[in-house]
Amino acid sequence: MSFQRLIRFLARDGKIYFGDAILPPSTTDISRTKSARVITGDIFGAHQVTDQVLPVEHLLAPLPQDAVRTVRCLGLNYANHAKEAGMPLPKTPLMFYKPATALAAPTADIEIPRVAQQEPGLDYEVELVIVIGKTCRDVAPEDSYEYILGYSVGNDISHRPLQLGPGQWSLGKGFDSWAPWGPGIVSRRVIRDPQRLGVKTRVNGEVRQSSNTRDMIFKVAETVSLLSRGTTLLKGDVIFTGTPEGVAMGGPKGKERWLKDEDVVEVELEGVGVCRNRVVFEGVGKLKL
């Protein structure tokens, strides 16, 4: 039996396991899971969901950092977000990269280095994350889903002056821990239509973003196809698919509600769950990994 909701977790015995999350009644939020069935074998290939059930002490990033070779990200993939940013709609995917060291656990603190504290501009971005399950190249749109392992939710943390000022985006988006993701990976056999999912961001409990993946410009299947043109997508690669309107940058000029030290940011994807992360300014607060 293949997994439905893959998690990677620390158990009470101090060991790290892959597991199939056992959800409490009346929820699809993986972050609320308290136990899981242990998975053995290769999660990208032959694996088995066993009958061994272990309590979940701590949720980790769904894949270890060394299992993710490339983190691709799309910009301006929702029309209303492009409008609030004052930028034209892209005719082809606007892609940038984050280093794998930006990936962080769904409850890890987001560390803000001193270089990103020198001026305001710290922002949040809720995003559906595609996880590639099979190595592929030159994929037709109608075949894209065959190469997808499943879906997660991520937060594309951004510092707008460092992102937009130098004329390239990765510098202001690629710091350590600036891509928390999880809380698990939901199989494409569970989420059969990724274009009908609600997405939300809350900051200190207040809803800042609320939209639906149906509003994406480049849909999931098209994204995988376009990014695989002449380029090999490896199993374990992740694709952050862009954010809807409601980011801090879209607020009235001079009154943007940028993230601050000790803010708690929650990003949520329907059918997957919530990543909940605290903002910690380097040299000010104590980090939780």
N, C-alpha and C positions, 0 to 999 in steps of 0.2 A: 504494500500500500504506500503511495506517495504522500508527502506532507500536504497539508492544507494551509497551515499558518506557521511558517518556519520562524523559530526564535533561536538565538544563541544566548545562553544564560549561565550564570554561576549558581551552583547548587550548594546545599549545606555541607557537603563533603569537601568543599573547596575546589572542586573540579569544574571545568567548563564543558558544556554539552550543547549539541544541537538538539532541538526538540520541536514537537508539534504542539502548539499552545492549546491548552484546555481552557476554554473561555467560561467565565461565570455566566449564569443565565441572563438572557435579555441584553447582551452586549456583543458587539463585534470589535471592541477596542482591545487590541492585544496588550496594551500597557497595563491592563487590569488583571492579566492572567496570574495565577498563583501556583500553577503546576503545569507540567508538560510531559508528554510521552517521548521518551528518549529515541533519537534517530541514530541509526548506525549506517555505515556505508558512505557513499559519495553523494552529497546533496545535489550535485549537478548531473548525476547519472544514477546507477543502481543504488538505491538506499531502502531502508526498511524502517517504518514507524513501529517500534516495539511496544509491548505491553508494560514495560517498565515506566512507572510514573514517579517523577521526582518533583519536589517543591522548588519553585523559582525564588532564589534569594535576590538576584539582581539581573536585570536585562542588560545585555551587551549589544553593541552594534550587530546587526544581523549577520554580517560577514566579517571575519578578521581583516584587518587592514591589508595584510599581504596577499589576500585573495582578490583584491580589487586592483586591477592593473591601471585602469583609466576611469576618471570621473569626468564625464562630459556634461555640459550644462547648456540649456537654451535660454536666450534672453528675449524679452518682448514677445512671448508666445501667447499672450492674451491681448486682444485688441484694446480693451479698456485700460490695461496697464501701460501699453504703448502710448495711449492718449494722455494719461496722467503724467507720464514721463516726458511728454512733449516730443516724442520721436515717431518717425514714420513706421508704418507696418512693414515688417520684413517680407521680402518676396521669397527668400530662402531662409532656412533656419540660421539664426544668429547664434553661433556656438562659441563657447569658451571652455577652458579647462580649470579644474581645481586639482591640486595635488591630493594624493590619497591620504596624506597627513591631515587634511582638513576634515576628514570623516570622523565622527564622534558618536558615542552611544546616545540612545534616546533620552537619557536623563543626565548626561554629563553637563558640566558647566561649560559655557562658551567663554573662552578666555580672550579678553581684548588687550592686545599688546600695546605698549606705550606709544608706538608709532600711529596707532589708530585712536589714541585718546587726545591728540593734539588739536583737533577741531571736531565739532559735531558732525553727524552724518551717518550714525550707525543704524542699520535698517534690517528688517526681517523679510523673508519671502517664503511662504508655504508653497511646496511643490510636490506633485506626484513624481515618484522615482521609479524608473524602469530598471529591472535587474536582468541582465542578459544571462540566459541559461545554457546556450550552446554557441560555440564559436561560429561566426558567420561572416559573409562578405557578399556584396551585391545582391541583397535580398529584395525580392519583389514585395510591394506593400501587402498583397494578399497572403503572403507567407510569413509575415513578420512575427505573428503571435507564436509560431512554432519555435522561435528562438528566445522567447521571453520566459524566464523562470517565474517571475511574479512582480508584485508591486509593493512599494513602501512609501512612506512620506518623509520629506526632508525639509530642512530650513536652510536656505541659501543666504546666510548672513553676509551683509555687504556694508562697506564703508563708502558712501557715495563720492566724496572728494577723491579718495584713493582709487576708486573704480573709474570714474569719469574724467578726472583731471589729466592723467597721463595719456589718454587716448586708447588704452586697452583695459580690459575688465578684470583680468585674473589677479592683479596685484591687490585690488581692494576687496577681493572675495576669497582669497586662498590661504588665509592664516590658519594656523593649527586650531582645530575644533570648530571651524566655521561652516561645517556641513553636518550637523547632527542629523541622524536618520534612524529609521526603524518604525515602530518598535519591533517589527518583524517583517517578513516577506510573505504576502498572501499570494498563493498560487493563482495562475491565470485560469485554472479550472474552477476556482471559487469566484474570482472576479472575471466574469466572461465579457463584460463591456466596461472598459476603463474610462469611457467617455460619458459616464453618467454618475460621477462621484462628486459629492460635496467636498469643498476644501475650506478650511477656516484657520485664521490666526487669532489668538488671544494674547494680549499683553497685560499681565497682572489681572487677569480675569475679564478684561474688556475686549469684545470682539473688534478687531481691526480689519480683517479680511474675511469675506464670505462670498463664495462663488461656486462654480461647478466646472468640472473638467470638460463639459460639452463646449465651453467657450474657448478652448485651445485652438489656435490657428493651425498649427501642425499637430495632427492627432498622433496617438501612440504608434499606430502601424506605419504611418507616413514618416514619422521621425526615425524609427529604426531603419526603414528602407533608405531614406536620404543619407543618414549618417554612415551607412554601410557601403555607400558607393565608392568603390576603389579602396576601401578601408576595412580592415578586419576588426570586428567587434569580438572581444574575447569573453568567454564565460566568466562571470563575476564582475564584468564592467557594469557601471551604473550610469544612468542618464537622468539628470534633473531636468524636468520638462518645462520649466518656466512658472511664473507666478501671476495671479490675477491682480486686479486693482485693489487699492487699499493700503499700499506700502506708505511708510512715513514720508518718503520723498514726494508723494503726491499731494501732501497737505499744502496749505497756504504758505507762500514763500516767507521765510522768517519765523513761521509758527509751526514748522514741522515737528512732529512728536517722535523725535529720535529715541532709540533705546538708550537706557542709562544703566549705570552700575546697580546691580541687585534686582533689575527687572526680571520677571519670569515670563518666558515666551512659550506658548503652546501652539504647535502646528498640528492640524488634524486632517486626515483623509478618511472619508466615509468607507467603511468596510475594512479599514486597516487599523486605525487607532491614532494615538497622540504621542508626539515627542514633547517632553516638558523640560525646558532647559533654563538655567539661571545665567544671567549675564554677570561676569566677574571681571572687573578692570584689574589688569596686572599691576601688582604692587599695592593694591588696595584691599582686596578680599582674598579669602582662602578657597582654593579650587577643590571641587569634587569631580573625580574622574569617572 
